[in-house]
Amino acid sequence: MEIEIDGRKIGSDHPTYFVADIAASHDGDLNRAIDLVHLVAEAGADAAKFQNFSAEGLVSDRGFRELGSKLSHQSSWDKSVFDVYADASVPHEWTPILKAECDKAGIAYFSAAYDFKAIDMLEPFVPAYKIGSGEISWLEAVEYTAAKKKPVLLATGASSLGEIVDAVAAVRKHTNELVLMQCNTNYTASKDNFRHINLNVLRSYAELFPDVILGLSDHTSGHSTTLGAIALGARVVEKHFTDDTTRPGPDHAFSMDPDTWREMTDRSRELELSLRSPLKEVAANEYETVVLQRRSVRARYCLPIGHVISREDLTVLRPAPSYAIGAAHVTELVGRTVSTPLEPGQTLTWADLARTI
């Protein structure tokens, strides 16, 4: 299974596709958003992703206030939930500008749309749609997005398997170009979150949905989860990006910066090279070490013509040149007759032995 996004093929036989989620790290500043696009392109991302929503179209100010207290990662926010989302929103007017900057930087422009208007607005600008974990049970919007006939990246954080099955079915009504992304939606940047990432869910996805591309949408620090996901078959990785993880704001603390992003992509490319073929064979760069590290049969003593070989007459030592009798055959030589005089330490060849009848 493979799909194509903005001219890049994505699948098990292709390099991992890295999506940098700039999300709220623009801090409401278009120029800052543009700078982040170019920074992440330099750091090795394949796409820069934003999030298109309006606070009033995404959250209920009254609803969150009625909860009585902020939960999970929102507990550290100084502003109301509504105000934080209002500050983080990306005006639709930014879209063509950000798309043009991504084009200049040589990376794809992505966005996650959180209402029907945004889904329609983005259609001419994005090569694929991202559906966030929180939207997975809003099947009406999932179907509406998939009906655009573009590849869909579906995050599955805080979701039951039944909800995922329903969402996958909703997407497949309109397109089979689907990236199914394991995700954990705790954004606290706590080290304890690693215990809940459950990368082995990717194995389950591979069994249950063999014709989808596997992915990871991740909010942990560093790149250990990325390497693990790639080893388990993920070919799309999304992580948040900023230029400074100490800045105030909802996303900075758990984001990657230019240095850590570059480190992640460099180590990932090394891992991809390391994984390669499932076939066990002598690798091209091992041919000479076969000679150096394998043992061959050698005479322990002077062995005259006509001598009948005993095991005591033989030793097995490195190296093992191609013409030598390999150590695997040493016991086969016991009882054979020497046809060529042999010196101590001399390598035995089959030509040194009398033919057997």
C-alpha positions in Angstrom: 0.0 0.0 0.0 1.3 3.4 -0.9 -0.2 6.9 -1.3 1.2 10.1 -2.7 1.1 13.5 -1.1 2.3 16.5 -3.0 4.5 14.4 -5.2 6.0 12.3 -2.4 5.2 8.6 -2.3 4.5 7.3 1.2 4.5 3.6 2.1 6.6 0.8 3.5 9.1 1.0 0.7 9.6 4.8 1.1 11.2 7.1 3.6 9.2 8.3 6.6 7.2 11.4 6.0 7.6 14.1 8.7 4.9 16.6 9.4 5.7 19.5 11.7 2.6 20.7 13.5 3.2 24.4 14.1 -0.3 24.5 15.7 -0.5 27.4 18.2 3.3 28.0 18.2 2.7 31.0 15.9 1.4 32.9 18.9 -1.0 34.8 16.8 1.7 36.4 14.6 1.7 35.7 10.9 5.4 36.7 10.5 6.3 34.3 13.2 4.3 31.5 11.5 6.2 32.2 8.3 9.6 32.1 10.2 8.6 28.7 11.7 7.8 27.3 8.2 11.3 28.0 7.0 12.9 26.9 10.2 11.2 23.5 10.1 12.0 23.1 6.4 15.7 23.6 7.2 15.4 21.1 10.0 14.2 18.4 7.7 10.4 18.4 7.8 8.4 17.3 4.7 5.3 19.3 5.6 4.3 22.2 7.9 0.9 21.8 9.4 -1.5 24.4 10.9 -4.9 24.1 12.5 -7.9 26.0 11.2 -10.7 26.7 13.7 -12.5 29.5 15.3 -12.9 29.5 19.1 -16.6 29.9 18.9 -16.9 27.1 16.3 -14.8 24.7 18.4 -15.4 25.2 22.1 -18.2 26.3 24.3 -17.0 29.0 26.7 -20.0 28.3 29.0 -19.4 24.6 28.8 -15.8 24.8 29.9 -16.6 27.2 32.7 -19.3 24.9 33.9 -16.8 22.1 34.3 -15.6 24.1 37.4 -11.9 23.6 36.9 -9.5 23.0 34.0 -8.5 19.4 33.4 -5.3 17.7 32.1 -2.9 20.0 30.1 -5.5 22.9 30.3 -4.9 23.2 34.1 -1.7 25.1 33.5 -3.4 27.7 31.2 -3.7 31.2 32.7 -6.5 32.3 30.4 -9.9 30.7 29.9 -10.1 27.8 27.5 -12.1 29.9 25.0 -9.5 32.7 25.1 -6.6 30.3 24.5 -8.3 28.9 21.5 -9.1 32.4 20.3 -5.4 33.3 20.5 -4.3 30.2 18.7 -6.7 30.4 15.8 -5.3 30.9 12.3 -7.3 33.4 10.2 -8.4 32.1 6.9 -6.6 35.0 5.3 -3.3 33.5 6.3 -3.9 30.3 4.3 -2.7 31.4 0.8 0.3 33.2 2.4 1.4 30.2 4.4 0.9 27.9 1.4 3.1 30.2 -0.7 5.8 30.2 2.0 5.7 26.4 2.2 6.2 26.3 -1.6 9.2 28.6 -1.3 10.6 26.4 1.5 10.1 23.3 -0.6 7.7 21.5 1.8 4.0 20.7 1.7 1.3 22.9 3.4 -1.1 21.0 5.7 -3.8 22.0 8.0 -6.4 20.3 10.2 -9.8 21.8 9.7 -12.3 21.9 12.6 -15.4 22.9 10.9 -17.1 22.6 7.5 -16.2 26.1 6.4 -12.5 25.4 7.0 -12.7 22.1 5.2 -14.0 23.8 2.1 -11.7 26.8 2.4 -8.6 24.5 2.6 -9.5 22.4 -0.4 -7.5 24.3 -3.0 -4.5 24.7 -0.8 -3.8 21.3 0.9 -2.6 18.0 -0.7 -4.1 16.1 2.3 -6.3 16.6 5.3 -5.4 15.9 8.9 -8.3 14.9 11.2 -7.4 15.4 14.9 -8.1 12.8 17.6 -10.8 14.9 19.1 -12.8 14.8 15.9 -12.8 11.0 15.5 -16.3 10.5 16.8 -17.8 13.4 14.7 -18.4 11.1 11.8 -20.4 13.7 9.9 -17.2 15.8 9.7 -15.0 12.8 9.0 -17.1 11.9 6.0 -17.2 15.4 4.8 -13.4 15.6 4.9 -12.9 12.3 3.2 -15.4 13.3 0.5 -12.8 15.8 -0.8 -11.0 12.8 -2.2 -7.6 13.7 -0.8 -5.5 11.6 1.5 -6.6 11.6 5.1 -4.3 11.5 8.1 -6.5 10.2 11.0 -5.2 10.5 14.5 -6.6 8.1 17.1 -5.8 9.5 20.5 -8.2 8.9 23.4 -10.2 6.6 21.2 -11.7 3.1 21.6 -11.1 0.5 19.0 -14.8 0.6 18.1 -14.6 4.4 17.5 -11.6 3.9 15.3 -13.3 1.2 13.2 -16.3 3.5 12.7 -14.1 6.4 11.6 -12.0 4.2 9.2 -15.3 3.0 7.7 -16.5 6.6 7.3 -13.3 7.6 5.5 -13.4 4.5 3.3 -16.8 5.5 2.0 -15.0 8.1 -0.1 -11.2 7.3 -0.3 -8.8 4.5 0.5 -5.9 6.9 0.9 -5.7 6.7 4.7 -2.9 7.2 7.2 -4.0 5.7 10.6 -2.0 7.4 13.3 -1.4 6.0 16.8 -1.6 9.0 19.3 -1.9 9.9 22.9 -3.6 13.2 23.6 -2.0 14.1 26.9 -0.2 17.4 26.2 1.4 18.0 29.6 5.0 17.2 28.5 5.3 14.8 31.5 7.9 12.1 31.3 5.2 9.7 32.6 3.4 10.0 29.3 5.9 7.5 27.7 4.1 4.8 29.7 0.9 5.5 27.8 2.1 5.9 24.2 1.6 2.2 23.4 3.4 2.0 20.2 2.6 -1.7 19.9 -0.9 -0.5 18.9 0.7 -0.1 15.5 1.0 -3.9 15.3 -2.7 -4.2 16.0 -3.5 -1.6 13.3 -1.3 -3.5 10.8 -3.3 -6.6 11.5 -6.8 -5.0 11.6 -6.3 -2.6 8.7 -3.6 -4.1 6.4 -4.3 -1.7 3.6 -3.7 1.6 5.4 -0.4 3.5 6.0 0.6 3.5 9.6 1.6 6.7 11.4 2.4 8.3 14.7 1.0 11.6 16.0 3.2 12.3 19.1 3.4 14.8 21.9 6.3 13.4 23.9 9.8 15.0 24.2 12.7 13.7 22.2 12.5 11.2 19.4 12.5 7.8 21.0 8.9 7.2 20.2 9.6 8.2 16.6 12.3 5.6 16.2 10.1 2.9 17.8 7.2 3.8 15.5 9.3 3.6 12.4 10.6 0.2 13.5 7.0 -0.9 13.9 6.1 0.2 10.4 5.0 3.8 10.7 5.7 5.9 7.6 4.2 9.2 8.7 5.3 11.0 11.9 3.7 14.2 13.2 5.2 16.2 16.1 4.7 19.7 17.2 7.3 22.3 16.4 8.5 25.6 17.8 11.7 27.7 17.9 11.8 27.9 21.7 10.2 25.4 24.1 10.4 27.8 27.0 8.0 30.3 25.4 4.6 30.8 27.1 1.7 29.2 25.3 -0.2 25.9 25.1 2.1 24.0 22.7 5.7 25.1 23.2 6.6 22.9 26.2 6.1 19.6 24.4 7.3 20.7 20.9 10.4 19.9 19.1 12.8 22.8 18.2 15.1 23.1 15.2 18.0 21.2 16.8 15.9 18.3 18.2 13.9 18.0 14.9 17.1 17.7 12.9 18.4 15.1 15.3 15.1 13.2 15.0 15.2 13.1 11.2 18.9 12.3 11.0 18.5 9.4 13.4 15.4 8.2 11.6 17.1 8.1 8.3 19.9 6.0 9.9 17.2 3.7 11.3 15.5 3.3 7.9 18.8 2.3 6.4 19.4 -0.1 9.2 16.0 -1.8 8.9 16.0 -2.5 5.1 15.6 -6.1 4.0 13.9 -8.9 6.0 16.0 -11.5 4.2 19.0 -12.8 6.1 22.1 -13.2 3.9 25.7 -12.2 3.8 25.6 -8.4 3.2 27.7 -6.8 0.5 29.9 -5.1 3.1 30.5 -8.4 4.9 32.2 -10.3 2.0 35.7 -9.6 3.2 34.9 -10.3 6.8 33.8 -13.8 5.9 37.5 -14.4 5.0 38.8 -12.6 8.1 36.5 -14.0 10.8 35.6 -17.5 9.6 37.9 -20.4 10.4 39.5 -22.8 8.0 41.1 -26.2 8.5 44.9 -26.3 8.9 47.5 -28.9 9.6 48.6 -29.0 13.2 51.8 -31.0 12.3 53.8 -32.1 9.2 51.6 -34.5 7.4 53.3 -36.7 4.7 51.8 -38.1 1.6 49.7 -41.2 2.5 49.1 -40.1 6.1 45.6 -41.0 7.3 44.2 -37.9 9.1 43.1 -38.0 12.7 41.2 -35.2 14.4 44.4 -34.4 16.4 46.2 -33.7 13.1 43.9 -30.7 12.4 43.2 -27.3 13.9 40.7 -24.6 12.8 41.9 -21.1 12.7 41.2 -17.7 11.1 41.3 -16.6 8.2 39.3 -18.7 5.8 40.3 -17.9 2.2 37.9 -19.0 -0.5 40.1 -21.9 -1.6 40.4 -23.4 2.0 38.3 -26.1 3.5 36.0 -24.4 6.0 35.7 -25.3 9.6 32.2 -26.8 9.0 33.9 -29.8 7.3 36.7 -30.6 9.8 35.1 -33.8 11.1 34.6 -35.0 7.5 38.4 -35.1 7.0 39.0 -37.7 9.7 40.1 -40.9 8.0 41.0 -39.2 4.7 44.4 -39.7 3.1 46.8 -36.9 2.5 47.9 -36.7 -1.2 50.1 -33.6 -0.9 52.7 -33.1 1.9 51.5 -30.5 4.4 53.4 -28.2 6.7 52.3 -27.1 10.2 49.8 -24.3 9.9 49.2 -24.9 6.2 45.6 -24.5 5.0 44.0 -27.7 3.7 42.2 -27.7 0.4 40.2 -30.5 -1.2 43.1 -31.0 -3.7 45.4 -32.0 -0.8 43.4 -35.1 -0.1 43.3 -38.4 -2.0 40.0 -39.1 -3.7 37.6 -41.5 -1.9 36.1 -44.4 -3.9 
